[in-house]
């Protein structure tokens, strides 16, 4: 490819628990809007079909590929772009549910599926623990996926593994939630998310990009909390973008990241870098 930049739409989607058709229709509106801006990749939030930890996960989750995935697949093919999104996956073989991220190419193909590993204890009644990390080689470089709390400081090894695998950037569908009384002035995410994102970006010199949902949580263990956006992207130089604090309606932010054409560090070459940057003694 001759392009030097990858344009990504961070779609902060208004997600209503247990309302997949409404959520998907709003997602389609954002995808169509992003298409007019000539984006390469659309990034949607975690569990954007049923809502994170909504009780409908037990009765309405779908396999991948399946009903909700197919809607996104059609949009990726129709609009000639990649889509990364979080879905509530039903594994029919083992009768289990997973909090899953998918990456769909511009032909509508599923090219990477990741099941969340660092599932919150309160969410363990809804989702099983994932058991595999991968990256995928694409025309935009090597892409890695993780989900929301996979980026907690005490789970940073998940991002480290993706970096060691050779990811050129990490996409992370998320659903960051806060108590109903938190306002923009409280800046709820600065250290919780910015620190681990920045560590991964600094060590491996790659962007880490997360889109979060907006709206109020109904049902489940976090009922009454709200999702307020604040999507985040970092690179080796620092913050690329902080999304708007927004609990009411969908919106989009756009970023551009360069193609990573540098020769990657491999294997034990990474150890000295970790020591030099203070992450190993």
C-alpha positions as CSV (number, residue, x, y, z in Angstrom):
1,X,0.0,0.0,0.0
2,X,1.1,3.6,-0.7
3,X,-0.9,5.1,2.2
4,X,1.2,6.4,5.0
5,X,-1.6,6.8,7.5
6,X,-4.4,4.6,8.8
7,X,-7.6,6.5,9.7
8,X,-9.6,5.0,12.5
9,X,-13.1,6.1,13.7
10,X,-13.6,5.7,17.5
11,X,-17.4,5.3,17.6
12,X,-18.7,6.0,21.1
13,X,-22.0,4.1,20.8
14,X,-25.1,4.6,22.9
15,X,-25.7,1.1,24.1
16,X,-29.1,0.0,25.6
17,X,-29.1,-3.2,27.6
18,X,-31.1,-5.9,26.0
19,X,-31.8,-3.9,22.8
20,X,-29.6,-5.4,20.1
21,X,-31.6,-4.2,17.1
22,X,-31.6,-0.6,18.4
23,X,-27.9,-0.8,19.2
24,X,-27.0,-2.2,15.8
25,X,-29.1,0.4,14.0
26,X,-27.2,3.1,15.8
27,X,-23.9,1.4,15.0
28,X,-24.9,1.3,11.3
29,X,-25.5,5.1,11.5
30,X,-22.1,5.7,12.9
31,X,-20.5,3.4,10.3
32,X,-22.2,5.2,7.5
33,X,-21.1,8.5,8.9
34,X,-17.5,7.3,9.3
35,X,-17.5,6.1,5.7
36,X,-18.1,9.6,4.5
37,X,-14.8,10.5,6.3
38,X,-12.9,7.8,4.3
39,X,-11.9,5.8,7.4
40,X,-10.0,2.5,7.2
41,X,-11.2,1.0,10.4
42,X,-14.3,1.5,12.6
43,X,-13.9,0.7,16.3
44,X,-17.1,-0.1,18.3
45,X,-17.4,-0.7,22.0
46,X,-17.5,-3.9,24.2
47,X,-20.7,-6.0,24.1
48,X,-22.3,-3.5,21.8
49,X,-25.1,-5.9,20.9
50,X,-26.7,-6.6,24.3
51,X,-24.8,-4.3,26.6
52,X,-22.1,-5.3,29.1
53,X,-23.4,-7.6,31.9
54,X,-27.0,-7.2,30.8
55,X,-29.0,-10.3,31.9
56,X,-30.1,-10.9,28.3
57,X,-26.6,-12.4,27.8
58,X,-28.0,-15.6,29.2
59,X,-30.9,-15.8,26.7
60,X,-30.1,-13.7,23.7
61,X,-26.4,-14.2,23.0
62,X,-25.5,-15.3,19.4
63,X,-22.8,-17.5,17.9
64,X,-20.0,-15.9,15.9
65,X,-20.6,-15.9,12.9
66,X,-24.2,-15.4,13.7
67,X,-27.1,-12.9,13.6
68,X,-25.4,-9.8,15.1
69,X,-22.0,-10.5,13.6
70,X,-23.5,-10.9,10.2
71,X,-25.0,-7.4,10.4
72,X,-21.5,-5.9,11.0
73,X,-20.0,-8.2,8.4
74,X,-22.4,-6.8,5.8
75,X,-21.6,-3.3,6.8
76,X,-17.9,-3.9,6.5
77,X,-18.3,-5.3,3.0
78,X,-20.8,-2.6,1.9
79,X,-18.6,0.2,3.1
80,X,-15.2,-1.3,2.1
81,X,-13.7,-0.9,5.6
82,X,-12.6,-2.9,8.6
83,X,-14.8,-3.1,11.7
84,X,-13.7,-4.1,15.2
85,X,-16.5,-4.6,17.7
86,X,-17.3,-6.3,21.0
87,X,-20.1,-8.9,20.9
88,X,-21.8,-11.3,23.4
89,X,-20.8,-14.7,22.0
90,X,-22.7,-17.9,22.6
91,X,-20.6,-21.0,22.1
92,X,-23.2,-23.6,21.2
93,X,-20.7,-26.5,21.5
94,X,-19.9,-26.0,25.1
95,X,-23.0,-24.0,26.1
96,X,-21.0,-21.1,27.3
97,X,-21.0,-17.3,26.8
98,X,-18.0,-15.1,26.1
99,X,-17.2,-11.4,26.0
100,X,-15.7,-11.4,22.6
101,X,-14.0,-8.9,20.2
102,X,-14.1,-9.5,16.5
103,X,-12.1,-8.0,13.6
104,X,-13.8,-8.0,10.2
105,X,-12.0,-7.1,7.0
106,X,-13.4,-5.1,4.1
107,X,-14.7,-8.2,2.4
108,X,-16.8,-9.1,5.4
109,X,-14.6,-11.9,6.6
110,X,-13.9,-12.7,10.3
111,X,-10.1,-12.4,10.4
112,X,-9.6,-12.4,14.2
113,X,-11.7,-13.4,17.2
114,X,-10.7,-12.8,20.8
115,X,-12.4,-13.8,24.0
116,X,-11.8,-11.6,27.0
117,X,-9.4,-13.0,29.6
118,X,-9.4,-10.5,32.5
119,X,-13.2,-10.8,33.2
120,X,-14.3,-8.9,36.2
121,X,-15.4,-11.0,39.1
122,X,-18.9,-9.4,39.1
123,X,-19.2,-10.3,35.4
124,X,-18.2,-14.0,35.8
125,X,-21.8,-15.1,35.9
126,X,-22.2,-13.7,32.4
127,X,-18.9,-14.6,30.6
128,X,-16.4,-17.4,30.7
129,X,-12.6,-16.7,30.6
130,X,-10.9,-16.6,27.2
131,X,-7.9,-18.8,26.6
132,X,-6.1,-17.5,23.6
133,X,-4.2,-14.4,22.4
134,X,-3.4,-13.8,18.7
135,X,-2.5,-11.1,16.3
136,X,-3.4,-11.0,12.6
137,X,-1.5,-9.8,9.6
138,X,-3.5,-7.3,7.5
139,X,-2.9,-4.7,4.9
140,X,-2.7,-2.2,7.8
141,X,0.0,-4.2,9.6
142,X,-0.3,-6.6,12.5
143,X,-3.3,-6.0,14.6
144,X,-3.9,-7.3,18.2
145,X,-7.2,-7.3,20.1
146,X,-8.0,-7.1,23.8
147,X,-11.0,-5.8,25.7
148,X,-11.5,-3.2,28.4
149,X,-10.2,-4.5,31.8
150,X,-7.6,-6.6,29.9
151,X,-5.8,-3.2,30.1
152,X,-5.9,-2.9,33.9
153,X,-2.5,-2.2,35.4
154,X,-2.5,-5.6,37.0
155,X,-3.3,-7.3,33.7
156,X,-0.8,-5.4,31.6
157,X,0.9,-8.6,30.6
158,X,-1.9,-9.2,28.1
159,X,-0.8,-6.1,26.2
160,X,2.8,-7.1,26.7
161,X,2.2,-10.4,25.0
162,X,0.5,-8.7,22.0
163,X,3.5,-6.4,21.8
164,X,5.9,-9.3,21.9
165,X,3.8,-11.1,19.2
166,X,4.6,-8.1,16.9
167,X,1.3,-6.1,17.0
168,X,1.7,-2.8,15.2
169,X,-1.3,-1.5,17.2
170,X,-3.9,-2.8,19.6
171,X,-7.6,-2.3,19.3
172,X,-9.7,-2.5,22.5
173,X,-13.5,-2.4,22.5
174,X,-14.5,-1.2,26.0
175,X,-17.4,-0.3,28.3
176,X,-15.9,1.9,31.0
177,X,-18.4,2.6,33.8
178,X,-18.6,5.0,36.7
179,X,-21.0,5.8,39.5
180,X,-24.0,7.9,38.5
181,X,-22.7,10.9,40.4
182,X,-19.4,11.1,38.6
183,X,-19.0,14.2,36.4
184,X,-16.5,15.4,33.8
185,X,-14.6,17.4,36.4
186,X,-13.8,14.1,38.3
187,X,-11.7,12.9,35.4
188,X,-12.4,9.2,36.3
189,X,-10.0,7.6,33.8
190,X,-6.8,9.5,33.9
191,X,-4.6,7.1,35.9
192,X,-6.7,4.0,35.7
193,X,-6.4,3.8,31.9
194,X,-3.8,6.3,30.8
195,X,-1.0,4.7,32.8
196,X,-1.2,1.1,31.3
197,X,-2.0,2.4,27.8
198,X,1.1,4.6,28.0
199,X,3.3,1.9,29.3
200,X,2.5,-0.5,26.5
201,X,2.8,2.3,23.9
202,X,6.1,3.4,25.3
203,X,7.8,0.0,25.5
204,X,6.6,-1.4,22.2
205,X,6.3,1.9,20.4
206,X,2.8,1.1,19.2
207,X,-0.7,2.8,19.5
208,X,-3.2,1.4,21.9
209,X,-6.7,2.4,20.9
210,X,-9.9,2.0,22.9
211,X,-13.5,3.0,22.1
212,X,-16.1,3.0,25.0
213,X,-19.9,3.0,25.1
214,X,-22.2,5.6,26.5
215,X,-25.5,5.4,28.3
216,X,-26.9,4.0,31.6
217,X,-26.6,0.4,32.7
218,X,-29.9,-1.3,33.5
219,X,-30.1,-4.8,35.0
220,X,-27.2,-6.9,36.2
221,X,-24.6,-6.2,38.9
222,X,-23.8,-2.7,37.7
223,X,-27.3,-1.4,37.4
224,X,-27.5,2.4,37.9
225,X,-23.9,3.1,36.8
226,X,-23.3,5.0,33.6
227,X,-21.0,4.7,30.6
228,X,-19.5,8.1,29.7
229,X,-17.3,7.6,26.7
230,X,-13.8,9.1,27.2
231,X,-12.4,6.8,24.6
232,X,-8.6,6.8,24.7
233,X,-5.7,6.3,22.3
234,X,-2.0,6.6,23.0
235,X,1.2,6.1,21.1
236,X,4.9,6.3,21.9
237,X,4.7,10.1,22.2
238,X,1.8,10.2,24.5
239,X,-2.0,10.8,24.2
240,X,-3.4,10.7,20.7
241,X,-6.9,11.5,21.7
242,X,-9.2,11.6,24.7
243,X,-12.9,11.1,23.7
244,X,-15.6,13.3,25.0
245,X,-17.2,12.7,28.4
246,X,-20.7,11.9,27.2
247,X,-23.5,9.8,28.8
248,X,-26.4,10.6,26.5
249,X,-25.7,10.1,22.8
250,X,-23.5,8.4,20.2
251,X,-20.6,10.3,18.7
252,X,-17.4,9.7,16.8
253,X,-13.7,10.8,17.1
254,X,-11.2,10.3,14.4
255,X,-7.4,9.5,14.7
256,X,-4.7,8.8,12.2
257,X,-1.8,6.5,13.0
258,X,1.2,5.8,10.8
259,X,2.1,2.6,9.1
260,X,4.7,1.0,11.3
261,X,7.5,0.3,8.8
262,X,10.3,0.0,11.4
263,X,12.1,-3.3,11.9
264,X,10.5,-4.9,15.0
265,X,12.3,-6.2,18.0
266,X,12.0,-9.9,18.4
267,X,12.2,-12.5,21.2
268,X,14.9,-11.8,23.7
269,X,15.7,-8.5,22.1
270,X,12.8,-7.1,24.1
271,X,14.3,-7.9,27.5
272,X,17.0,-5.2,27.3
273,X,14.4,-2.7,26.3
274,X,12.3,-3.6,29.3
275,X,15.3,-3.1,31.6
276,X,16.4,0.1,29.9
277,X,12.9,1.6,30.4
278,X,12.7,0.5,34.0
279,X,10.2,-2.4,33.8
280,X,12.7,-5.1,34.6
281,X,15.6,-5.0,37.1
